[in-house]
Every structure is written in C-alpha cells, then in structure tokens.
Amino acid sequence: MAISKAAQPQFNPYGDDDPIAPIDDGPWVAPVASGPLNAVLSLPGSKSLTNRELVLAALANGPSLLRAPLHSRDTALMVEALRTLGTSIVEVPGDGAFGADLLITPGELGGGSIDCGLAGTVMRFLPPVAALALGPVAFDGDEAARRRPMRTTVDALRALGIDVSDDGRGALPFSLYGTGAVAGGALDIDASASSQFVSGLLLAAPRFDNGLRLRHTGTTLPSLPHIDMTIACLAARGVHVENPEPGLWIVEPGEIQALDVDIEPDLSNAGPFLAAALVAGGSVTVQGWPTHTTQVGARMADILRDMGGRVTHGPTSLTVEGGDGIRGIALDEASELAPTVAAVAALADSETVLTGIAHLRGHETDRLAALAAEINALGGDVTETVDGLIIRPATLTGGPWHAYEDHRMATAGAIIGLAIAGVSVDDIGSTSKTLPQFPELWAALVHGHLP
C-alpha cells in the first residue's frame, strides 16, 4: 500500500486527541520572527532509531515494544513494509505526546511488494531482511527514489547468493527471490555513497547462517555516526559487532534479543528549532535531550556554539540562546545537518565553508545543488565545490523556496524565512517524511504559543 505524504496523520503538539488536518499542497509562507524567541518544546522520536529498532524487532526472538516512536511517512513506510513481510505491528497506548507505542511480534518472513516511498532506510535496510524471506519481494518507491543510488545493495545481495532482478539499473525498482536463508560470510562492498548500505547489512547479519564479515572497499565512508548507532542498537539486543580496523565489521550468527526500547527525540529535527535562536535571538530549549546518544544531531550543540550561540545543557534538555550575531564557520562532514547549517550560514556575517558532504548529492535530492540554487535565488552568494559549499555574506530578499520533495530543504527555507520576509516554501508537506508536526510547531515557536 502506497503511503502518501498528504495522508500522514499529524499529531497535535498541544496534546489534543484529534489529529490536525493534513497540510495544504499550496506554498507555505514562512513566518517571520517579530522579536526574540522564548520557547521550550518537545519533539517526536528519532527516525533513524525508530526504523532501526523496527527492523531489529522484526528479526528478534520475541515481541518488542517501542515507546514514543516516531510516526511519520518514513516510519509508516517501514511499518507497512515489515507487515507485508509477515511481522505483526500493533499500536498500543503509551505516554508519548506524538502518538501510540508500537508492539512488534516477529513472524515467518514471506514475499510481497514493498513501497519504499523516498525513505533511504526502507530501500537499504529491508532488502537484506527480504533475502531471509521465502518467496519473491519487489521494491519500488517515489519517482525521486528511483534516482537514489542502490547498486551497492543490489551487488551485495548477488554476492551473497541472492537472485536479484534490476535490469542493470542498480536502482529502484528491483526484485529479489528469497529462499528463507542467507549463507553470509565474507562480503566486500563500496559504501561511499551512503553508510546505510553498511547498516542495512549489519542489521540482518546475525540471522545469516555464517554471520557476516563486511569490508568497505571505497576511499571514503560518510556518516560514520549512523553506523555507530546501528552497532549500539545491535549491542543492546545482545549482538556484538567487532570493528577490528576501519572499514571492517564482523558479526557472528546468533539470536537478536527481544527488547522494550525508549526512542530518543530526533536531534536532527531539533536542529532547525535550536538554530532559530541564532536567527531571531532569544532562547529555544528542547526537552528530552539525551545525556549520551549516537545521534548525529547532537553535534548541533557545538555547531551552533561555534556560530555564535550560547549553549546550555540541562539534566534532560538543551538550550540555545542567540542575539549576538551569527558567525561563519569551517565544518567538515556535517552530514544531514548541512541544510540547517547552510541556512543559518546564509544569514551570517562571515564566510562558511562546508566540506566532506559530497554524498548529499544522492539524498532525497542533490542537496548541494539545491541549497546553492535556492539561497542564490534569494540573493545569496553560494558556490558549490566538489564535496561541499562555500557560503559568503550577502543581503537576502524574499521569494519562492523549492523543497525538492526533501524535508531538510523545506526546513532550511523556514529558517531563512525567520529573518527574511516573503520566503515561500512550495512543499512544506515534505516535512511529513520525518516530522509531520513541523508547520504547527514552527508557527507556535515563532508566535509563542508552545505549551
């Protein structure tokens, strides 16, 4: 069943039981901050953690409960895909403010058709799981998903002895025929385009007959923290992943333990809200900030401090204060945080240089080209480099902002719109991918109506 962006439920940040109506398809004019902010807010769960835990729960040796998981388009796609393969996933009452908990009960894996939407975690995590199923499994997704690199997954499955049909595309759509088991063993891949290729194989590896000895052969490997997150999720379920040298991971065969898990708030989604304090002045506090985490979004604290913010860690919160101007920075490997950083940098009083993010060209859109095009269209001064962006101070004006079906492009436009009147995002509904509540939370942040 296709999961439409417009059809996703949007849970009311004020805690009411009735869902908010879907976002209109028309342009969304970003609200301008009329003065310094003073906001304290909570955010839904991490997409990266929710989808990893859903996969592990489906492969575990008993039922697992995910408390306060994310409910978004990406996670809905993962839930439907796992149900298609034979996993029972039931919503149960929980204490989270943004939707029900999820009870996952593993079942016999079988064939079916999987809609990946535009979710990289679905298209790259589930093929190794589907290889353990008995029967044919077909994968497809949105038109934009067909442009995302998938050859590493296709080649890896073939190297593991799986029958894969992709007509030579190395991209969606493709299909495989599972025989109910995967031998595993030694496997070399080039994961230069995405760390998700590594994570997808590691998540399923304990269920392979001989485990997995996985080696990355490329010269670069982006988003290593996401692999660390995968390894930590496996460790919590009793699976030890050896990493004896960079680019080599060894997983022995064994059971994946059932586990009840509390999902952390999504710290990457927190980035735009915290950045708002630098742009508009005042303070923004995100509640539920973990003391220890593998989420790459935790880097926002240091990044925003370097850009001129005052950052304070509470026992279970993070506060950013602004108002003293925005400094440009030199930043390497910003990963998924790059759109937020670029948006703030477009308003800075000195140059920002972002490097080590060439892989962002293969995300929901070519984020480097998109950021350069949209900021420059508003009067900015951005130059693409081989692996990043150079963003120089410039006087911006309002105008259209294209999201390219990319949630992080949409939120980047909202950040600039805090300071520049008339920024109009063409597809704010794209934020339903990981944060359906974004427009309501953002408006409440700006207008001071957060609970």
N, C-alpha and C positions, 0 to 999 in steps of 0.2 A: 504494500500500500504506500503510495507516494505521500510524503509529509510536506504539506505546503507551508511556506513561510507565513502566509497570511492567516493560516488556520491554527497557528500555535496559541495555546492559552497563555494569557498574560496575567500573572497573579498580582493583585493589588498591593502596592507597598504599604498601604495603610492598614492591612490586615483584614479587610472585609472578605466575606466568603465568596461574593460574586466576582467572577473574573472581569477584568477590564476588556472592553471591546477591542477587536483587532485594529492595528494601526491602518489608517487610510493609505492608499497607494500613492497619493499625490506628494509633492515636495513638502518638506518639513523645514520651517524657518527656525533656525537655531535661536533660542532665547539669549538675549544679551544681559549680562550681569549689570545691574544698576548701582551696585555698591559691593563692598567686601562681603564675602560669604561667611556664614556661621552655621555649619551643618555637621550633624552626626548621623551616620546611616549604616545600615546593614545591607549586605549583598548576598545573592544566591550562591550556591555551591560552585566549585570549580568544575569546568567542563572536562579538563584533562583528567582530573581524578575520578569524576563520575564515570566517564567512559572506560577508563582502565579498570575500575572496580566492577563495572557491569560485565566486562569480558571475563575477568578472573572469577567472578561469582558464577558465571555460566559454566565454567570449567572446573569448579570446585567439587569437593566430595560431599557436599550437603548444602542446605539452604543458607543464604547470607542476607543480611538486612543492611541496606544503605540508608543512613539517616541524613536528612537535609540534602538530598542530591539535587543537582541542577535539573530543572525542567525547561528545556529549550529545544530548538529544532534539531541540533546535533545529537542531543541525548535521546530525543524521541525517535530519531532515525536508528540509533543504536539499539534502543529497546525493541522496536519493531523488527529489526534485523535478527536479533537474538531469539525473539519469539518465533520468527519464521524458521530458524534452525532447530527449534524444539525446546527452548528454555521457557519456563514459566516465570513471568514477571508481573507482580501484582502490586498495585498501590495500596498502602495501608496508612492509617492515621499516624501522624508524627507531630513533633513540636516545631518543625521548621516553619518560617513565615512565608515561604515561597512555594509551598506545595507538599504533597504527600511523601512519605518514605516509600522505599521500594523493597519488596521481598522477592528474592531471586532464588528459584529452585531449579537446579540443573536437570536436564532431560536427555534422552537419546538424540544425538545430533543427526538431522536429516537434511534433505535438499530443499531448494526453493529459490525464489527471486528476491534479491536484496536491493533496496533503493538506498544509495549512499548519499543522495542529496548533494551537498557541497562539503560534506564532513570528511576531512582527511583521516580522522581516527576510525571512521567506519570503513572507508575504502582500503585502508592499510592495515588495520588491526584484524579485520574479520576474515580475509582470505586464508590466513594460516589456520584459523579456527574452522572455517568451512572445509579445509582439507581433511579435518578429522571426522567430518560428517560422512554419512553413507548416502550417496546419490549426487545428482548434478546441482550446482549452485551457480546462479547467474548474478552478475554485479553490473549495475548501471547507476547513473546519477544525473544531476543537472547538466545542462549544456556546458557550463563553465567547468564542471568537474571532469569532463572529458578532455580538458586541456591540461589537467594536473598530471605530473609525472607518476607513472605506475610501473614502468618497466622493471624496476628493481624487484618489486613484489612478484611480478609475472615470472621473471627469470629465476628468482629464488624458489618459487613453488616447483618449477620444472626441474631445477637441480635437486629438489627433494623427492623427485619421482612422481609429482602430481601432474595429471593430464589437464593442461590449460589451453583454452582456445581464445585467442585475441586477434586473429587475422593479422598478426605482425604489428599491431598498433602500439603495444606497450602502454596502453591506456584503456580507460573505460570506453565501451562496455567489453567485458570478457566473462568467460565462464570456466568453471573447473568441475572435475568429477572426483568426488571424494570416495574413498574405499573404506572409510571407517578407521583408518590408522595412517600415521606418518612415521617412516623409519627414523628420520632425523639424522644426527651425526654431524660431520664437518660440512660447513657451508661458508662460502666466500661471497660477499655482496659489496656493491658500491652504494653506500647510503649518503653520498654527497648532497643529494637533492633534499633529503629530509631524514631527521632522526626517527620519524615514525616507522620507517622501514625496519629499523632495529627493534624498536619497541614492540611492533606487531609480532615479530618472530619470537621475541623473548617471552611475551605473554602466553603463547601457546606451547613453548618449548618443553615445559615439564610433562606435557601429555604426549610428546613424541616418544616412540619406543626406545630410542637411544639418546634421548635428550638432544642437546644442540651445542655444537662448538662453532660459534659465529664469529667470523672475521670481517671487518670492514677494510676494503682494499683501496678506497679513494684517498685523495690527498687532504680533504677537509671533511669534517663531520659537524654539521650545525646543531645547535640546540642540545648540547650535551646534558643540561639540567633535566630535560624531559626524559632522557634515558635513565638518569639517576632516579627520577620519580618512578619510572617503571620498575626498576630494581628494588626500590623501597616498598612498593606495593606488593611485589612478589615476596619479599622477605617477611612482611607482616603475615603472609599466608603460608609461611614455612618453607619457601623455596629460596635456596641460596644460589646467587649468581656470582660466579667467580669472574673477576676482571683483572687477570694477572698482568696485563700490559694494555696500553692504549689501543683501542680498536679491536679487542678480543674479549668475548664473553662466553662463558661455559656454564651450561645448565644441565644438571643431571636429571634423568627421568624420575618422576615421583608424583605424589598427590599434591594438589592445591587445596589448602585447608579452607573450609567454610569460615566466614568471619563477618561479624557485625562491624560496620565502619561508619564513623562520623566524617562527612565530607566537609573539607575546609571551604570557606568563601573563596571565590575566584579572585585571586590577587591581580591578575592581568586585567580583568574587568574593572577592578578598583582603580587602576591607573588613571583613566580619564577623570574620575571624580577627585582624586588627590591632586592631579595636575591643575584642576580648576582653581585651586587655592593660589597657585602661582600666577595664573592668568588674571583672575579677578581680585586677588587679595583676600584677606580674611583667613579663615581656617576651615578645614574639612577633616573630619575624623571618620575612619572606617572601623566599625566594631567587628570583633571576632578575628582579629589579625593573629595568626598563629605565632607562637614563640619560636618554633622550629618548623621548617617546611622545605619541600623540594620544589615548590612552585617558582618558576622564573619571575613571576610578577613581584616577588619580594624585593627584587632589585630596584623597583621604583623608589623605594625609600632613599637609597643612596643617590640615584639619578636625580631626583628632584632636589635633594640637598645640594648636589653639585651645580644645579641650575639656579640656585638662589633661594630655595625654600628652607624653612626651619622645620625640622622633623623630630617628633617626639614619640617614643614607643611607650605605650601604657601596658599594663599586665595583659590585656586582651584587646588592644586597639592600636591604631597608628594615626597620628595627627600630622598634617602638613599645614604650615602657615606661610602665606606669601605677602606680597605688598612691597618688597624691596627691589623689584625689578627681576628680570629674567636674564640669566647668563647663558651664552652658548657653551657647548662642551665638545670634547672629543670622546667618542664612545664606540667601543668595539663589541660586536656580537650582541646587539640589542634584541635580536630575535623578534618575537611577536610584540614586544614593547615599542618597536621602532615607529609605528604610525603615531602613537601617543607622543613620543619624544619629538618627532618631526613637527607635529602640530604646535607643541609648545615652543620649539626652536624657531618656528616661523615668526614668532612674536618676540624673540629675544633681541638684545641689543648688541650681540656679538655673534661671530660665526660658530656654527655647529658642524662637526664632521662625524658622520656615522659610517663605520666600516664593518666588514665581516658579515654582511647580511645579503649576499648575492642570492641565497636560497629563497628569499622572499619573493623573487620573481615567479616562483612556482606555487605560491599560495592561492587563496581564493581568486586573486588577480595578481598581475605583476605589480606588487606594492611599491616598488621603487619608481617605476614609470608613472604609476597613478599618483603617488604623493607629489612628485615633481610637477606633473601636469596640473593638478588641482591647485597647489599652492601658487604656482606661477600664474595661473589664470586669475588669481585674486590680486596679482601684482607682486608676488613674491620673487625671490631670487634663489632658485634651487637648481643644482647641477647633479645629474646622475653620474656616478663613477662605476667602475667595473663591479665593485662589491658594496656600494653604499650611496650616500648622498652628502652633498655639501650644501648647507642652508645658511644664507647670508641675510643680514638685517635688511628689511625693506618695508615700505609703507603699504599695507594691505587695504583692499576695499571689498565690499560685499559682492556677492554674485552666486551663481549656481555652483554646487559641490557635488560631484558624481561619486557614488559609493561603490560602483562596480560589483554589486552583489556581495560586498565584503564588509562584514560587521566592523572591523577595525578602521576601515576607511570612513565609514559613517560616523563613528565616534570621534575620529580626528577632525572632521568637519564641525562637529558640535563644539569641540574645544576652541577652535579658532573663532567660531560664532559667539563665544562668550565675550570676546573683545571687539569683534568687528560686526557691525550691524549689517543685516541683509544676507548672511550666509544661508543658503537654502539647499539642504541635503535632499537629493532626489529619491532616496530609498532608505529612510530611517528604519523601515521594517526589516532590513537585512540584519539588524541587531538581534532579531529573534534567534539567530544562529546560536548565540551563547548567552544572551541577556535580554529576554523578551520585555522586561520591565524598564529598559533603558530610557525611552522617551519620558515616561512618567517620573522616574527617579531623577532624571536630569532637570525636568521642569520644576520639580519640588526642591531640588538643590538650589536652583537659581532664585526661585521665588520664596524660599524659606519656609516651605510647608512640609518638610520632612517630619515624621513622627518622632 
